[in-house]
Amino acid sequence: APFAYRPLENLENTPYVCLRLPTGGGKTLLGAHTISTTAQAFLEQDFPLVLWLVPTNTIRRQTLDTLKNPRHPNREALTEKFGSHVLVLDIAEFTQIRPQDIRSKAVVLVGTIQTLRVDSTEGRKVYDHNEDLEPHYVNIPKNLEGLEKIEEGPGQGTIKFSFRNLLALHRPLVIVDEAHNATSKLSIEVMQRVNPACIVEFTATPAGNSNILHSVSASELKAEDMIKLPVVLTEHQTWQEAITSAVQTREKLQQLVLNERDYIRPIVLFQAEDKG
């Protein structure tokens, strides 16, 4: 069904879409395939620059590990399209990017939204002038519009050799993995600064103003044997029924494990969202 598209604030020309799928549904694999699909069908680039944002440092490390491992399906999804022309880096390693990498490789930078906060230590590195990045700016006019300038001292008024400016210059594809606050004030400010060509969000719990292109239910994934863990799934019409059933199931499991030699404690997990 058609829906009213809602762009992000001051990013009216940047497509922002959301794909909704349950936790454990393979968001990282889909994200990897999204890079080649978007590069070909929308960006019309042989080698895209990708900013891949995840919610936590733990997931950042896991994502990096799978995207760097040549035998992992997540990396194979990139190799299938780009062959050996792939560079995957932690966002903190941005000084390792060379101008020829951007011209001849799909460059994927993985980080958290917190890394790009201006008031964080890592964020300041992202926005600071950095001489190591000078080779990227050799043929760029020193007063190019839309890039942050040096405010004082030597070079005042000329563009900063910053990672933020490098992103804004090349307009990355931004992949947002399960960052529930992708449309928060902070996140939108970060998006505005990096000047994305396109934003694709993968989440189990979209915000109210997400532009959901496609939605997959847990039952659909289970029917296709696509849920990673051994999951016994029951869906309910209301949250009250879901909570009641969850508590009753926990109590049943508690009775089952009383005779086990090892100590097992069944638990129920509830996920709380921001009000509204």
C-alpha positions, -999 to +999 in steps of 0.1 A: +000+000+000+013+035-008+024+056+022+033+092+028+070+095+026+087+115+054+122+128+047+146+135+076+148+171+086+170+192+062+177+160+042+148+162+019+169+150-011+183+120+008+161+089+004+155+074+039+139+040+040+134+012+066+133-025+063+116-041+092+126-076+103+128-095+136+159-098+157+179-128+145+165-123+110+199-117+093+201-079+092+239-079+087+236-102+057+209-081+042+229-050+049+259-064+030+237-072+000+222-037+002+256-022-005+259-038-039+222-033-048+221+003-038+255+011-055+241-004-088+205+006-087+206+040-071+241+055-065+253+043-100+288+038-085+312+010-091+327+015-056+305+030-029+317+046+003+296+031+031+290+043+067+276+014+087+261+024+120+253-001+148+238+004+183+266-009+206+304-015+206+297-053+210+277-054+178+303-031+161+330-057+169+308-086+157+299-068+125+336-060+118+346-096+124+320-110+100+326-084+073+364-089+074+362-127+074+365-139+038+347-172+045+317-155+063+285-151+043+283-114+052+317-108+035+309-132+007+279-109-001+304-081-007+330-103-026+303-116-049+299-080-063+332-063-057+357-092-057+389-083-038+381-046-041+367-043-006+381-024+024+364-028+058+375-006+087+365+004+121+355+041+119+384+049+143+408+037+116+397+063+091+433+076+086+441+043+068+419+053+039+439+064+008+425+083-021+430+053-044+409+032-020+379+054-025+384+053-063+389+015-066+373-002-036+340-005-018+350+011+015+329+001+045+334+020+078+316+005+108+309+025+140+283+036+165+263+068+163+280+077+195+313+077+177+301+106+155+289+128+184+307+161+183+310+162+221+326+127+224+364+121+223+361+099+192+337+124+176+362+152+180+388+131+160+362+127+133+356+164+130+391+177+136+416+189+110+440+159+103+471+163+082+471+125+075+440+131+053+456+159+032+461+136+001+423+134-002+420+172-006+448+178-031+424+186-060+396+201-039+391+239-039+401+252-005+369+271+000+344+245-013+309+251-001+292+226+022+324+216+040+336+227+074+363+253+075+392+259+099+380+286+122+412+301+136+450+300+133+469+289+102+447+281+073+417+300+087+388+299+063+401+270+043+385+235+044+394+212+072+412+180+063+387+161+085+370+127+082+336+144+084+345+165+054+357+134+035+323+117+041+303+148+031+324+152+000+318+116-012+282+113+001+282+078+017+255+052+017+245+050+054+233+017+067+216+019+101+215-015+120+189-016+148+196+019+160+162+027+176+171+064+178+180+068+142+155+097+140+165+113+173+178+149+173+214+137+178+212+111+150+196+136+125+223+161+133+250+134+126+232+125+093+231+162+082+268+165+089+279+134+069+256+144+039+245+108+030+234+099-006+210+074+009+200+060+043+187+024+047+177+013+082+172-023+094+153-027+126+128-050+145+112-019+161+108+010+137+102+045+150+068+061+142+083+082+114+103+055+097+095+049+060+089+012+061+095-002+026+090-038+036+081-056+068+087-093+076+071-110+106+088-135+129+063-162+118+073-157+081+110-162+090+103-192+111+082-208+083+113-204+060+137-218+087+155-185+087+157-179+124+192-186+137+183-199+172+159-228+181+129-206+186+094-217+196+073-188+185+038-178+196+022-146+184-006-128+204-031-101+194-024-079+224+007-071+246-013-081+277-019-116+263+018-118+253+029-109+288+005-133+305+015-162+282+052-154+287+049-156+325+029-188+323+054-204+300+083-194+323+064-211+352+059-243+331+096-243+323+105-238+359+086-270+368+103-289+340+138-280+352+133-288+389+146-324+383+176-313+363+210-321+377+224-287+366+210-254+379+188-239+352+168-207+357+142-199+331+138-161+326+114-138+307+128-107+289+107-077+282+119-050+259+109-015+269+107+013+243+106+051+247+071+063+255+052+069+222 
